[in-house]
């Protein structure tokens, strides 16, 4: 990009797979709140790619959490 104006850069096509889900462990009943577990995996196959030239995207990301429902 030393020349002004910079030339167009075409990045290769890529497919990235993300997954997410939630499992209800305890349904809400009366005054007792319900409990569920959530999980999300971004970039399941740990694909190396760039959304912008020179800036590699993050690898696989795994998030696990919980949720209380009234």
ABEGO torsion letter per residue (X at the ends): XABOBBBBBBBBBBBBBBBBBBBBABBBBEABBBBBBBBBBBGAAGBBBBABBGBBBBBBBBBBBBBBBX
